[in-house]
């Protein structure tokens, strides 16, 4: 009986590409000097050797897209299962609010660009197309593919591939645009009013861990088991909730589609609940052994994200997106400059300590992923002494909850498109504007007042 090797071979090919990318970065000096993750290089190698160029690797774009969808959830679940560390630092809270307002700003500007493109140049373009700016840049390739593919059922041909394309150009903005921003800010620090805080310790800090081994099961297996339980719970919940709201008509169907696209958010919530139950059970003397290992969970998340990024770029089909190439270029170009502008503007005003480090990291994260943001941060804070990395992680957790209104608002333009009511687009923009103003008055305005009072 023949066995199905397709998924296994895809993973094997991606493994080889990641290995080749690592070797190339070591032996090619220009690549070594560019702040670009190995996974991004591996993805472009996947395009080169894939079925549309050299035809050496028989990738299936649908399979790669499906792989990206699931890897994103698995990676976030693994990270969310780590032990919760509470942080009350003002900079972490400011980062959480900045991430949330960044989502909204990208969605607002991107949606306006998309509607303008439909009205002026591309009459057959999917109207909510511009929302892919927020999904592909701020959220990453997994989310962009997930929502883009869901929109294919509404008539957005090749939506998943277009989402991956937007996310890939985001990686380029993060890597190359981030380098330009970083060097410009370093050499013109006096003109833009930013002080650079150099780390006091230059030695390389190596991470250490204790490998947990038990008499009846391997420690790594336990982490996989926990991730599997949470992902199964996520799937069962989404199936149940989808059937529950199925009777709500068009709104129920649309909301269900969006919810399946945000499956990783549901997974994170279940992971946090799982960890809370686990910590509570360990208070009993019967369960004193520490089974969960933060180091191994981080390695699972990091490894999964490397494969996800490589697969997301390798999964781009130029024959599918060629119809959208100019809208994609226009959207990402305007979006890239816009994100650079507000990253600097907000960063200078809310961070009292290490503003340069926070600005370049935030820009790298909200055009690419957290890994590209960390790559930029290493150039000015190689040992992570400024606390910027922690701020981004803790801030992302806060932004997860602050961004819930965005999840609800995303239904409005999709519902308007399905029912042929363009007035819903205006409702969406008004709702998003209200959300941005609420964040401004309840967070940014107060943060600026407190900062001025401290200076005076």
Secondary structure, 3 states (H helix, E strand, C coil): CCCCCHHHHHHHHHHHHHHHHHHHHHHCHHHHHCCCCHHHHHHHHHHHHCCCCCCCCCCCHHHHHHHHHHHHHHHHHHHHCCCCCCCCCHHHHHHHHHHHHHHHHHHHHHHHHHHHHHHHCCCCCCHHHHHHHHHHHHHCHHHHHHHHHHHHHHCCCCHHHHHHHHHHHHHHHHHHHHHHHHHHHHHCHHHHCCCCCCCCCCCCCCCCCCCCECCCCEHHHHHHHHHHHHHHHHHHHHHHHHHHCHHHCHHHHHHHHHHHHCHHHHHHHHHHHHHHHHHHHCCCHHHCCCCCCHHHHHHHHHHHHHHHHHHHHHCCCHHHHHHHHHHHHHHHHHHHHHHHHHHHHHHHHHCCCCHHHHHHHHHHHHHCCHHHHHHHHHHHCCCCCCCHHHHHHHHHHHHHHHCHHHHHHHHHHHHHHHHCCCHHHHHHHHHHHHHHHHHHHHHHHHHHHHHHHHHC
